[in-house]
């Protein structure tokens, strides 16, 4: 199963913002981010299904909206305080713009993501990222 997932990776890069971490494209429409959530001081994982808008008006940029989820946990406390394993789950609805650099495998993007935290409490959050992807295909 893991070999199949790794073989489907079409791009790898960096997401800078909240969260800060590694961004991976799986196929053409799934985006995963693994990294650090500065808002909570915790490890962060997300997976979204992106829906791209085909528009000649935005060319050479692409717009997308997505739907997905996230999980966060392992809060790292300041020195002298204990680290805790607090789990958080929620729903993400990212909105983004991508720019594919001409004659290059590089994609630059900007994403704003409203988030509804479901567990342990229902809350609204806002995440934002700049990202850089290196496409393999």
DSSP file (Angstrom, degrees, kcal/mol; ACC not computed):
  #  RESIDUE AA STRUCTURE BP1 BP2  ACC     N-H-->O    O-->H-N    N-H-->O    O-->H-N    TCO  KAPPA ALPHA  PHI   PSI    X-CA   Y-CA   Z-CA
    1    1 A X     >        0   0    0      0, 0.0     4,-2.2     0, 0.0     5,-0.2   0.000 360.0 360.0 360.0 -45.8    0.0    0.0    0.0
    2    2 A X  H  >  +     0   0    0      1,-0.2     4,-2.6     2,-0.2     5,-0.2   0.893 360.0  53.3 -63.4 -39.5    2.8    2.5    0.9
    3    3 A X  H  > S+     0   0    0      1,-0.2     4,-2.0     2,-0.2    -1,-0.2   0.900 108.1  50.9 -61.8 -40.6    4.6    1.7   -2.3
    4    4 A X  H  > S+     0   0    0      2,-0.2     4,-0.8     1,-0.2    -2,-0.2   0.927 111.1  47.6 -62.5 -45.6    1.5    2.4   -4.3
    5    5 A X  H >< S+     0   0    0     -4,-2.2     3,-1.0     1,-0.2     4,-0.4   0.920 111.5  49.8 -62.7 -44.4    1.0    5.8   -2.6
    6    6 A X  H >< S+     0   0    0     -4,-2.6     3,-1.3     1,-0.3    -1,-0.2   0.875 106.6  56.1 -63.3 -36.2    4.6    6.8   -3.1
    7    7 A X  H 3< S+     0   0    0     -4,-2.0    -1,-0.3     1,-0.2    -2,-0.2   0.701 102.5  57.5 -69.5 -17.1    4.4    5.9   -6.8
    8    8 A X  T << S+     0   0    0     -3,-1.0    19,-2.8    -4,-0.8     2,-0.3   0.499  76.4 116.7 -89.9  -5.0    1.5    8.3   -7.1
    9    9 A X  E <   +A   26   0A   0     -3,-1.3    17,-0.3    -4,-0.4     3,-0.1  -0.496  33.7 173.0 -68.9 124.7    3.4   11.4   -5.9
   10   10 A X  E     +     0   0A   0     15,-2.4   126,-3.2    -2,-0.3   127,-0.8   0.557  63.0  16.5-109.2 -13.3    3.6   13.9   -8.7
   11   11 A X  E     -AB  25 135A   0     14,-1.2    14,-2.4   124,-0.3     2,-0.3  -0.984  55.1-166.5-159.1 149.2    5.2   16.9   -6.8
   12   12 A X  E     +AB  24 134A   0    122,-1.8   122,-2.6    -2,-0.3     2,-0.3  -0.993  28.9 125.2-136.2 142.8    7.1   17.6   -3.5
   13   13 A X  E     -AB  23 133A   0     10,-2.6    10,-1.9    -2,-0.3     2,-0.4  -0.866  49.8 -71.5-167.7-157.4    7.8   21.0   -2.0
   14   14 A X  E     -AB  22 132A   0    118,-2.0   118,-2.3     8,-0.3     2,-0.5  -0.962  23.4-154.8-125.8 136.2    7.6   23.3    1.0
   15   15 A X  E     -AB  21 131A   0      6,-2.9     6,-2.3    -2,-0.4     2,-0.5  -0.954  13.5-164.6-108.4 127.7    4.6   25.1    2.6
   16   16 A X  E     + B   0 130A   0    114,-3.6   114,-2.6    -2,-0.5     2,-0.3  -0.960  54.9  38.4-118.0 120.6    5.5   28.2    4.5
   17   17 A X  E    S+ B   0 129A   0     -2,-0.5     2,-0.5   112,-0.2    21,-0.3  -0.977 106.2   7.4 148.5-131.6    2.9   29.7    6.8
   18   18 A X  E    S+ B   0 128A   0    110,-2.5   110,-0.6    -2,-0.3     2,-0.1  -0.905 135.8  26.2-126.7 103.1    0.6   27.9    9.1
   19   19 A X  S    S-     0   0    0     17,-0.5     2,-0.5    -2,-0.5    -1,-0.2   0.487  86.4-158.0 -85.6 166.7    1.4   25.1    9.0
   20   20 A X  E     + C   0  36A   0     16,-2.5    16,-3.0    -4,-0.2     2,-0.3  -0.949  47.2  79.4-106.2 122.8    5.1   25.1    8.0
   21   21 A X  E    S-AC  15  35A   0     -6,-2.3    -6,-2.9    -2,-0.5     2,-0.4  -0.954  76.1 -27.5 176.7-156.7    6.2   21.8    6.5
   22   22 A X  E     -AC  14  34A   0     12,-2.6    12,-2.3    -2,-0.3     2,-0.4  -0.762  45.7-157.0 -93.5 131.6    6.4   19.5    3.5
   23   23 A X  E     -AC  13  33A   0    -10,-1.9   -10,-2.6    -2,-0.4     2,-0.4  -0.909  10.9-174.6-109.8 138.5    3.8   19.7    0.8
   24   24 A X  E     -AC  12  32A   0      8,-2.8     8,-3.0    -2,-0.4     2,-0.5  -0.998  16.2-148.1-134.6 133.3    3.1   16.7   -1.5
   25   25 A X  E     -AC  11  31A   0    -14,-2.4   -15,-2.4    -2,-0.4   -14,-1.2  -0.890  10.4-161.7 -98.1 130.7    0.8   16.3   -4.5
   26   26 A X  E >>  -AC   9  30A   0      4,-3.2     4,-1.4    -2,-0.5     3,-0.6  -0.956  66.3 -33.1-113.1 114.1   -0.6   12.9   -5.0
   27   27 A X  T 34 S-     0   0    0    -19,-2.8   -17,-0.3    -2,-0.6   -16,-0.0  -0.475 105.6 -56.3  68.3-148.8   -1.9   12.5   -8.5
   28   28 A X  T 34 S+     0   0    0     -2,-0.1    -1,-0.2     1,-0.1   -19,-0.0   0.583 132.9  34.2-100.8 -12.1   -3.2   15.7   -9.9
   29   29 A X  T <4 S+     0   0    0     -3,-0.6    21,-3.8    22,-0.0     2,-0.5   0.441  92.9  84.2-129.4   0.2   -5.8   16.6   -7.3
   30   30 A X  E  <  -CD  26  49A   0     -4,-1.4    -4,-3.2    19,-0.2     2,-0.4  -0.927  50.1-172.0-112.7 131.6   -4.8   15.5   -3.8
   31   31 A X  E     -CD  25  48A   0     17,-2.2    17,-2.7    -2,-0.5     2,-0.4  -0.976   0.4-171.8-123.3 130.2   -2.5   17.7   -1.7
   32   32 A X  E     -CD  24  47A   0     -8,-3.0    -8,-2.8    -2,-0.4     2,-0.4  -0.948   2.4-168.1-121.1 143.2   -1.0   16.6    1.6
   33   33 A X  E     -CD  23  46A   0     13,-1.7    13,-2.2    -2,-0.4     2,-0.4  -0.998   4.7-178.7-130.2 131.5    0.9   18.7    4.1
   34   34 A X  E     +CD  22  45A   0    -12,-2.3   -12,-2.6    -2,-0.4     2,-0.3  -0.996  37.9  83.9-127.3 127.3    2.9   17.5    7.0
   35   35 A X  E    S-CD  21  44A   0      9,-2.8     9,-2.6    -2,-0.4     2,-0.5  -0.830  71.3 -34.2-178.9-143.3    4.6   19.9    9.3
   36   36 A X  E     -CD  20  43A   0    -16,-3.0   -16,-2.5    -2,-0.3     2,-0.8  -0.953  34.5-149.7-121.6 125.7    4.4   22.2   12.3
   37   37 A X  E  >> - D   0  42A   0      5,-3.3     4,-2.2    -2,-0.5     5,-1.6  -0.849   8.0-169.5 -95.5 108.2    1.4   24.2   13.4
   38   38 A X  T  45S+     0   0    0     -2,-0.8    -1,-0.2   -21,-0.3   -20,-0.1   0.771  81.0  67.5 -69.6 -25.7    2.6   27.4   15.1
   39   39 A X  T  45S+     0   0    0      1,-0.2    -1,-0.2    -3,-0.1   -21,-0.0   0.892 121.5  16.2 -61.3 -38.7   -0.8   28.3   16.3
   40   40 A X  T  45S-     0   0    0     -3,-0.5    -2,-0.2     2,-0.2    -1,-0.2   0.575 100.2-121.5-109.0 -13.9   -0.9   25.3   18.6
   41   41 A X  T  <5S+     0   0    0     -4,-2.2    35,-2.3     1,-0.3     2,-0.3   0.937  72.0 120.6  69.6  47.1    2.8   24.3   18.8
   42   42 A X  E   <S-D   37   0A   0     -5,-1.6    -5,-3.3    33,-0.2    -1,-0.3  -0.924  72.0 -89.4-142.2 163.1    2.0   20.9   17.4
   43   43 A X  E     -DE  36  73A   0     30,-2.0    30,-1.9    31,-0.4     2,-0.4  -0.480  46.9-158.8 -68.7 143.6    2.6   18.4   14.6
   44   44 A X  E     +DE  35  72A   0     -9,-2.6    -9,-2.8    28,-0.2     2,-0.4  -0.991  17.5 178.7-136.4 135.1    0.1   18.8   11.8
   45   45 A X  E     +DE  34  71A   0     26,-2.5    26,-2.7    -2,-0.4     2,-0.3  -0.999   9.6 171.9-133.5 136.2   -1.1   16.5    9.0
   46   46 A X  E     -DE  33  70A   0    -13,-2.2   -13,-1.7    -2,-0.4     2,-0.3  -0.984  15.9-166.6-142.2 156.0   -3.7   17.4    6.3
   47   47 A X  E     +DE  32  69A   0     22,-2.1    22,-2.1    -2,-0.3     2,-0.3  -0.974  15.0 179.9-142.1 127.0   -5.1   15.9    3.1
   48   48 A X  E     -DE  31  68A   0    -17,-2.7   -17,-2.2    -2,-0.3     2,-0.6  -0.928  26.2-139.0-128.1 150.5   -7.3   17.8    0.6
   49   49 A X  E     -DE  30  67A   0     18,-2.6    18,-1.7    -2,-0.3     2,-0.3  -0.959  29.8-150.2-104.0 118.8   -9.0   17.0   -2.6
   50   50 A X  E     - E   0  66A   0    -21,-3.8     2,-0.5    -2,-0.6    16,-0.3  -0.708  10.4-159.1 -95.7 141.9   -8.5   20.0   -4.9
   51   51 A X  E     - E   0  65A   0     14,-3.1    14,-2.0    -2,-0.3     2,-0.2  -0.967  18.3-148.0-119.3 111.5  -11.0   21.1   -7.6
   52   52 A X  E     - E   0  64A   0     -2,-0.5     2,-0.6    12,-0.2    12,-0.3  -0.529   4.8-136.0 -85.8 146.5   -9.3   23.3  -10.3
   53   53 A X  E     - E   0  63A   0     10,-3.0     2,-0.8    -2,-0.2    10,-0.7  -0.890  13.4-142.7-100.5 122.1  -11.1   26.1  -12.1
   54   54 A X        +     0   0    0     -2,-0.6     2,-0.4     8,-0.1     8,-0.1  -0.769  38.0 154.3 -86.7 112.8  -10.4   26.2  -15.9
   55   55 A X        -     0   0    0     -2,-0.8     4,-0.4     6,-0.2     3,-0.1  -0.988  41.7-161.3-144.2 129.9  -10.2   29.9  -16.8
   56   56 A X  S    S+     0   0    0     -2,-0.4     3,-0.3     1,-0.2    -1,-0.1   0.701  93.4  68.6 -78.1 -19.5   -8.4   31.7  -19.6
   57   57 A X  S    S+     0   0    0      1,-0.2    -1,-0.2     3,-0.1     4,-0.1   0.874 103.5  41.7 -65.1 -38.0   -8.8   34.9  -17.7
   58   58 A X  S >  S+     0   0    0     -3,-0.1     3,-3.0     3,-0.1    -1,-0.2   0.562  92.4 166.7 -86.6  -9.1   -6.4   33.7  -15.0
   59   59 A X  T 3   +     0   0    0     -4,-0.4     3,-0.1     1,-0.4    -3,-0.1  -0.207  63.6  25.8 -52.5 132.1   -3.9   32.2  -17.4
   60   60 A X  T 3  S+     0   0    0     38,-0.1    40,-0.9    40,-0.1    -1,-0.4  -0.906 119.5  70.2 -93.0  16.8   -1.0   31.4  -16.6
   61   61 A X  E <   - F   0  99A   0     -3,-3.0     2,-0.4    38,-0.2    38,-0.2  -0.639  67.4-147.5 -95.1 155.2   -2.4   31.0  -13.1
   62   62 A X  E     - F   0  98A   0     36,-2.4    36,-2.9    -2,-0.2     2,-0.3  -0.959   6.7-153.1-118.9 139.8   -4.8   28.3  -11.9
   63   63 A X  E     +EF  53  97A   0    -10,-0.7   -10,-3.0    -2,-0.4     2,-0.3  -0.844  18.3 176.3-107.9 149.4   -7.4   28.7   -9.2
   64   64 A X  E     -EF  52  96A   0     32,-2.2    32,-2.5    -2,-0.3     2,-0.4  -0.987  21.9-158.3-148.5 159.3   -8.7   25.9   -7.0
   65   65 A X  E     -EF  51  95A   0    -14,-2.0   -14,-3.1    -2,-0.3     2,-0.3  -0.979  23.6-172.5-131.7 144.8  -11.0   25.1   -4.1
   66   66 A X  E     -E   50   0A   0     28,-2.6     2,-0.3    -2,-0.4   -16,-0.2  -0.770  19.5-148.6-133.3 177.3  -10.6   22.0   -2.1
   67   67 A X  E     +E   49   0A   0    -18,-1.7   -18,-2.6    -2,-0.3     2,-0.3  -0.973  39.2 113.8-147.9 133.8  -12.2   19.9    0.7
   68   68 A X  E     -EG  48  92A   0     24,-2.2    24,-2.3    -2,-0.3     2,-0.3  -0.902  45.6-100.0-171.3-160.6  -10.3   17.8    3.2
   69   69 A X  E     -EG  47  91A   0    -22,-2.1   -22,-2.1    22,-0.3     2,-0.3  -0.889  17.6-153.1-141.5 170.0   -9.4   17.2    6.7
   70   70 A X  E     -EG  46  90A   0     20,-1.8    20,-1.6    -2,-0.3     2,-0.3  -0.970   2.4-162.0-143.7 158.6   -6.6   17.6    9.2
   71   71 A X  E     +EG  45  89A   0    -26,-2.7   -26,-2.5    -2,-0.3     2,-0.3  -0.993  12.8 179.5-139.0 139.9   -5.2   16.1   12.4
   72   72 A X  E     +EG  44  88A   0     16,-2.2    16,-2.6    -2,-0.3     2,-0.3  -0.964  14.7 130.8-138.2 154.4   -2.8   17.7   14.8
   73   73 A X  E     +E   43   0A   0    -30,-1.9   -30,-2.0    -2,-0.3    14,-0.2  -0.972  29.4  83.7-178.0-171.2   -1.3   16.5   18.1
   74   74 A X        -     0   0    0     -2,-0.3   -31,-0.4   -32,-0.2     2,-0.3   0.984  59.9-152.3  54.0  68.8    1.9   16.1   20.2
   75   75 A X  B     -J   84   0B   0      9,-1.3     9,-1.8   -33,-0.2     2,-0.6  -0.546   3.2-144.2 -69.5 126.8    1.9   19.6   21.7
   76   76 A X        -     0   0    0    -35,-2.3     7,-0.1    -2,-0.3     2,-0.1  -0.853  16.5-150.8 -97.7 119.4    5.5   20.5   22.5
   77   77 A X        -     0   0    0     -2,-0.6     3,-0.1     4,-0.2     6,-0.1  -0.390  26.5 -88.0 -85.7 162.5    5.6   22.6   25.7
   78   78 A X    >   -     0   0    0      1,-0.2     3,-2.2    -2,-0.1    -1,-0.2  -0.237  67.9 -67.4 -61.7 160.2    8.2   25.3   26.6
   79   79 A X  T 3  S+     0   0    0      1,-0.3    -1,-0.2    -3,-0.1     3,-0.1  -0.214 125.2  25.6 -52.6 135.8   11.4   24.1   28.4
   80   80 A X  T 3  S+     0   0    0      1,-0.3     2,-0.3    -3,-0.1    -1,-0.3   0.238 104.1  94.3  94.0 -13.0   10.6   22.8   31.9
   81   81 A X  S <  S-     0   0    0     -3,-2.2    -1,-0.3     1,-0.0    -4,-0.2  -0.838  81.7-101.3-110.9 151.1    7.0   21.9   31.1
   82   82 A X        -     0   0    0     -2,-0.3     2,-0.3    -3,-0.1    -4,-0.1  -0.396  29.3-122.3 -73.5 145.6    5.7   18.5   30.1
   83   83 A X        -     0   0    0     -7,-0.1     2,-0.3    -6,-0.1    -7,-0.2  -0.633  32.4-156.1 -79.6 142.0    4.9   17.6   26.4
   84   84 A X  B     -J   75   0B   0     -9,-1.8    -9,-1.3    -2,-0.3     2,-0.8  -0.862  20.0-132.6-123.3 157.2    1.4   16.4   25.9
   85   85 A X        +     0   0    0     -2,-0.3     2,-0.5   -11,-0.2   -12,-0.0  -0.813  37.9 164.3-107.4  88.7   -0.5   14.3   23.3
   86   86 A X        -     0   0    0     -2,-0.8     2,-0.4     2,-0.0    -2,-0.1  -0.934  24.2-148.8-106.9 123.1   -3.5   16.4   22.5
   87   87 A X        -     0   0    0     -2,-0.5     2,-0.4   -14,-0.2   -14,-0.2  -0.744  13.9-174.6 -96.7 140.3   -5.3   15.3   19.4
   88   88 A X  E     -G   72   0A   0    -16,-2.6   -16,-2.2    -2,-0.4     2,-0.3  -0.992   1.3-176.9-130.3 138.2   -7.3   17.7   17.2
   89   89 A X  E     +GH  71 119A   0     30,-2.1    29,-2.7    -2,-0.4    30,-1.9  -0.966  15.5 141.6-132.0 150.1   -9.4   16.9   14.1
   90   90 A X  E     -GH  70 117A   0    -20,-1.6   -20,-1.8    -2,-0.3     2,-0.4  -0.978  43.8 -89.9-169.8-177.0  -11.2   19.1   11.7
   91   91 A X  E     -GH  69 116A   0     25,-2.4    25,-2.6    -2,-0.3     2,-0.4  -0.898  30.9-157.4-112.5 136.8  -12.4   20.0    8.2
   92   92 A X  E     -GH  68 115A   0    -24,-2.3   -24,-2.2    -2,-0.4     2,-0.3  -0.896  12.4-173.9-114.2 143.8  -10.4   22.2    5.8
   93   93 A X  E     - H   0 114A   0     21,-1.9    21,-1.0    -2,-0.4   -26,-0.2  -0.717  21.1-166.5-133.1  82.6  -11.8   24.1    2.8
   94   94 A X  E     - H   0 113A   0     -2,-0.3   -28,-2.6    19,-0.2     2,-0.4  -0.420  11.3-166.1 -76.5 145.9   -8.7   25.6    1.0
   95   95 A X  E     +FH  65 112A   0     17,-2.6    17,-2.8   -30,-0.2     2,-0.3  -0.999  24.8 165.5-124.2 129.7   -8.9   28.3   -1.7
   96   96 A X  E     -FH  64 111A   0    -32,-2.5   -32,-2.2    -2,-0.4     2,-0.4  -0.950  35.4-145.3-148.4 165.0   -5.7   28.8   -3.7
   97   97 A X  E     -FH  63 110A   0     13,-2.3    13,-2.3    -2,-0.3     2,-0.4  -0.992  21.0-166.2-126.8 136.6   -3.9   30.3   -6.7
   98   98 A X  E     -FH  62 109A   0    -36,-2.9   -36,-2.4    -2,-0.4     2,-0.5  -0.945   8.4-160.7-124.2 146.0   -1.0   28.5   -8.4
   99   99 A X  E     -FH  61 108A   0      9,-3.3     9,-2.7    -2,-0.4     2,-0.7  -0.977   9.0-153.0-125.8 117.3    1.5   29.7  -10.9
  100  100 A X  E     - H   0 107A   0    -40,-0.9     2,-0.2    -2,-0.5     7,-0.2  -0.807  23.1-128.2 -88.6 117.0    3.4   27.2  -13.1
  101  101 A X    >   -     0   0    0      5,-2.5     3,-1.2    -2,-0.7     5,-0.3  -0.486  33.4-106.1 -67.2 128.3    6.7   28.7  -14.0
  102  102 A X  T 3  S+     0   0    0      1,-0.3    -1,-0.1    -2,-0.2     3,-0.1  -0.243  96.8   3.1 -60.4 140.5    7.1   28.4  -17.8
  103  103 A X  T 3  S+     0   0    0      1,-0.2     2,-0.3    -3,-0.1    -1,-0.3   0.805 117.0  95.1  54.7  34.5    9.5   25.7  -19.1
  104  104 A X  S <  S-     0   0    0     -3,-1.2    -1,-0.2     2,-0.1    30,-0.0  -0.989  78.5-129.6-149.7 151.4   10.2   24.6  -15.6
  105  105 A X  S    S+     0   0    0     -2,-0.3    30,-3.6    -3,-0.1     2,-0.4   0.219  74.9 114.0 -85.5  17.3    8.8   21.9  -13.2
  106  106 A X  E     - I   0 134A   0     -5,-0.3    -5,-2.5    28,-0.2     2,-0.4  -0.744  43.9-172.8 -98.4 134.6    8.3   24.6  -10.5
  107  107 A X  E     -HI 100 133A   0     26,-2.4    26,-2.9    -2,-0.4     2,-0.4  -0.989   4.7-163.6-122.4 132.4    4.9   25.7   -9.2
  108  108 A X  E     +HI  99 132A   0     -9,-2.7    -9,-3.3    -2,-0.4     2,-0.3  -0.915  18.3 177.1-111.7 142.3    4.4   28.6   -6.8
  109  109 A X  E     -HI  98 131A   0     22,-2.5    22,-2.3    -2,-0.4     2,-0.4  -0.960  28.0-152.7-147.0 163.3    1.2   28.9   -4.9
  110  110 A X  E     -HI  97 130A   0    -13,-2.3   -13,-2.3    -2,-0.3     2,-0.4  -0.999  21.1-175.2-134.6 130.7   -0.8   30.9   -2.3
  111  111 A X  E     -HI  96 129A   0     18,-2.9    18,-2.6    -2,-0.4     2,-0.4  -0.994  14.6-169.6-135.4 134.0   -3.5   29.2   -0.2
  112  112 A X  E     -HI  95 128A   0    -17,-2.8   -17,-2.6    -2,-0.4     2,-0.5  -0.986  16.5-169.1-117.6 131.3   -6.0   30.5    2.3
  113  113 A X  E     -HI  94 127A   0     14,-3.4    14,-2.7    -2,-0.4     2,-0.3  -0.901  15.8-155.4-132.7 105.2   -7.9   27.9    4.3
  114  114 A X  E     -HI  93 126A   0    -21,-1.0   -21,-1.9    -2,-0.5     2,-0.4  -0.590  25.0-162.6 -69.0 139.0  -10.9   28.3    6.5
  115  115 A X  E     -HI  92 125A   0     10,-2.5    10,-2.7    -2,-0.3     2,-0.6  -0.982  18.3-155.3-130.9 136.5  -10.9   25.4    9.0
  116  116 A X  E     -HI  91 124A   0    -25,-2.6   -25,-2.4    -2,-0.4     2,-0.4  -0.943  17.4-147.1-109.7 110.2  -13.6   24.0   11.3
  117  117 A X  E     +HI  90 123A   0      6,-3.2     6,-1.3    -2,-0.6   -27,-0.3  -0.627  20.8 175.7 -73.9 129.9  -12.1   22.2   14.3
  118  118 A X  E     +     0   0A   0    -29,-2.7     2,-0.4    -2,-0.4   -28,-0.2   0.810  48.7  72.4-103.7 -42.2  -14.4   19.3   15.2
  119  119 A X  E    S+H   89   0A   0    -30,-1.9   -30,-2.1     1,-0.2    -1,-0.3  -0.990 105.9   4.5-128.0 134.0  -12.6   17.6   18.1
  120  120 A X  S    S-     0   0    0     -2,-0.4     2,-0.3   -32,-0.2    -1,-0.2  -0.999 139.6  -6.6 -86.3 -10.8  -12.1   18.3   20.9
  121  121 A X  S    S-     0   0    0      2,-0.0     2,-0.6     0, 0.0    -2,-0.1  -0.985  73.1-105.1-144.6 154.6  -14.2   21.4   20.5
  122  122 A X        +     0   0    0     -2,-0.3     2,-0.3    -4,-0.1    -4,-0.2  -0.713  56.2 147.6 -83.9 118.7  -16.0   23.1   17.5
  123  123 A X  E     - I   0 117A   0     -6,-1.3    -6,-3.2    -2,-0.6     2,-0.4  -0.978  43.1-121.8-147.5 156.4  -14.0   26.2   16.6
  124  124 A X  E     + I   0 116A   0     -2,-0.3     2,-0.3    -8,-0.2    -8,-0.2  -0.856  32.7 172.6-102.6 138.6  -13.2   28.2   13.4
  125  125 A X  E     - I   0 115A   0    -10,-2.7   -10,-2.5    -2,-0.4     2,-0.4  -0.864  22.7-141.5-133.8 168.2   -9.6   28.8   12.4
  126  126 A X  E     - I   0 114A   0     -2,-0.3     2,-0.3   -12,-0.2   -12,-0.2  -0.979  16.6-174.6-135.5 123.9   -7.9   30.4    9.4
  127  127 A X  E     - I   0 113A   0    -14,-2.7   -14,-3.4    -2,-0.4     2,-0.3  -0.838   1.7-172.8-111.4 153.5   -4.7   29.0    7.9
  128  128 A X  E     +BI  18 112A   0   -110,-0.6  -110,-2.5    -2,-0.3     2,-0.3  -0.992   4.4 179.5-146.5 142.4   -2.6   30.5    5.1
  129  129 A X  E     -BI  17 111A   0    -18,-2.6   -18,-2.9    -2,-0.3     2,-0.4  -0.993  23.9-153.0-142.2 146.6    0.4   29.2    3.2
  130  130 A X  E     -BI  16 110A   0   -114,-2.6  -114,-3.6    -2,-0.3     2,-0.3  -0.944  34.2-170.4-103.6 139.3    2.8   30.2    0.5
  131  131 A X  E     -BI  15 109A   0    -22,-2.3   -22,-2.5    -2,-0.4     2,-0.4  -0.967  24.3-157.9-139.5 157.4    4.1   27.0   -1.2
  132  132 A X  E     -BI  14 108A   0   -118,-2.3  -118,-2.0    -2,-0.3     2,-0.4  -0.999  17.8-171.8-129.3 124.4    6.8   25.9   -3.7
  133  133 A X  E     -BI  13 107A   0    -26,-2.9   -26,-2.4    -2,-0.4     2,-0.6  -0.949  17.9-151.5-123.0 142.4    6.4   22.6   -5.5
  134  134 A X  E     -BI  12 106A   0   -122,-2.6  -122,-1.8    -2,-0.4     2,-0.3  -0.959  24.2-146.9-107.8 114.3    8.8   20.7   -7.7
  135  135 A X  E     -B   11   0A   0    -30,-3.6  -124,-0.3    -2,-0.6  -125,-0.1  -0.638  15.2-165.8 -88.5 137.7    6.7   18.6  -10.2
  136  136 A X              0   0    0   -126,-3.2  -125,-0.1    -2,-0.3    -1,-0.1   0.727 360.0 360.0 -89.3 -26.2    8.0   15.2  -11.4
  137  137 A X              0   0    0   -127,-0.8    -1,-0.1   -32,-0.1  -126,-0.1   0.355 360.0 360.0-124.1 360.0    5.5   14.9  -14.3
